[in-house]
Amino acid sequence: MRGGDVVRFGWRSLSSHRARTLLMVLAMAIGSASVVVLTSLGEGARRYVRDQFEALGTNLIVVFPGRAETSGGMGGVLSGRTPRDLTLDDALSLLQIRGVTSVMPLNLVAGEIWHSGRRRDIPVVGSTSELQHLWHLSMAQGHFLEAQDPRRAIPVCVIGSKVRDELFGTGPAVGEWVRIGDRRFRVVGVLAPKGQFVGLDIDELAIIPVTSAQMVFNLQSLLRVAIEVERHEDVKPVRDEVLKTLARRHDGEEDVTVVTEDAVASTFDKILLALTLAIGGIGSISLAVAGILIMNVMLVAVSQRTGEIGLLKAIGASPLQIRLLFIAEAAMLSAVGGVAGLAIGQAGSLAIRWIYPELPAYAPVWAVAASLGVALVTGILFSLLPARRAARLEAAAALARR
Amino acid sequence: MIRLRGIHRVFPVGEEKVHALRDVSLSVAPGEYLSIMGPSGSGKSTLLNIIGLLDRPDEGVYSIDGEDVTAFGDEEQSRVRREKIGFVFQFFHLVPRLTATENVELPLVLAGVPPGERAPAVARLLGEFGMSHRAQHRPDQLSGGERQRVAIARAMVMQPTAILADEPTGNLDQSTGKDVINLLEGVNARGVALVLVTHDPALGERARRRVRMIDGRIESDSGASEAR
């Protein structure tokens, strides 16, 4: 029997039972649409996180005090134990390394800010002028911390927009004095609203020079140091050099953790990929359900079509051909259902992108291919039993019945 | 040449066993016209099914054109059935969603004949049976007689050795029945063996050779000597 004839025969049979066919196609379509939508959500989350990391810059090396005890997986995200202080001098010594364009020491402390009797609990960031560029901060009023010797404790601060609103209301903020901890700082700038960034609410913090922060909060060590490298290719050699330099300064002990943004980003990438796979798998359960529906309906169809099957046998269809005809019908159903599902799924992810523009919810190509493949395979798999039953039908008995 | 030797067929019915065929031997020469008559339950349909390879005997040997088909597997039997046997049924058994042309074409489709070769063969047969004007009609748009004509065309399209007709007029009125019989006899006149199962004596008497069955045995065979 020719392939074209198999398809045509299956098509005629499917189109003569419209309601039944439509229902089965719908079940398949829902299955593969859910795979597409769910994976596009997962993939969207993955891309979102990756974009966030890229916004931070991929030419970045971050040094944490202390050595992470475990070398697996999350490397630098766990800040290590047994810390020897990572001092400001340590950080500034790194400027000597070739290829390093800037070094940004960072402290982050839960502090409080006062102004004329009003108090707010906010995170206080101690850093340098480089932070503005690194975090892509723009100003609403005034200016950022000025470039100067980071060892100097200058009593100036930059505040988030919400802090400004809460402390000063509609009054002027730039030039006013506030108290952070037990010292007075002059507000030199107000940040433009930015919202969440690297886990901090940029609108609700204060930024002061790093040495001021160490004095106010009595800190010996930095929370971390970000090092910007001129060229991406230099990241690896610079990283090695950073480790060497710090080991030299720490009596030959490698007691810091150095993380490149690539490593962190790829860890997140892996986690989110696994997540995408998992929810894609959940979606494919509905494909299996659709497969079982197809099996059910086809089993009913076989008993409804005994006369036809008997006749096909009488005019010379072999058991193999009968099997093939039923499997082909199921394959066509799942193919049509799968393709329809893809269309619905793509429309779904389009809707998600429309509702959440910041989430790049595109279904990955592998998920699209897999959902079609799984639809086809389940359709065929679940038609094997009905097809076998049809092929084994007693032709004589099937024809005698009427 | 169809040759049955010592055929037995037993059906288990509950606890008991029903002998549908007991030691049946029968030969059908090429181009022969043979009627099988007998009361219902005499085994004539079972015999026809065994000749048509829709059923397997429990005992005995069956050969077509010298090939022992009892030894064949399912796939092989399907091929023999497709190439050498044409069936005509009391209830026509046309595929309802297919047109007359597509129904007649079906055995060629199963045999893998290319579409270009199928169309002329089908058109010629429908023309011969006076059905050209109904070629694109579906079975539910055809009368009983027309349906049976389509069924006969379908049985003939593979140019079989034998046509097996099981009560082909059983569902038709007298005059259309007569037309259908004339058609079958015309086919037989072209050299295709015709085995006609009926319980209508008037119909059975028309055959040159008449076999009467009772209780699973051949009781009389008007042409047995000639065939052996």
Interface residues (C-beta under 8 A of the other chain):
Chain A: M1 R2 G4 D5 F9 R12 S13 S16 G307 E308 G310 L311 L312 K313 A314 I315 G316 A317 S318 P319 L320 Q321 E394 A395 A396 L399 A400 R402
Chain B: S45 T46 N49 G52 L54 D55 D74 E75 S78 R79 R81 R82 E83 I85 F87 F89 F91 H93 V95 P96 R97 L98 E102 L106 P107 V109 L110 A111 G112 P114 P115 R154 A155 M158
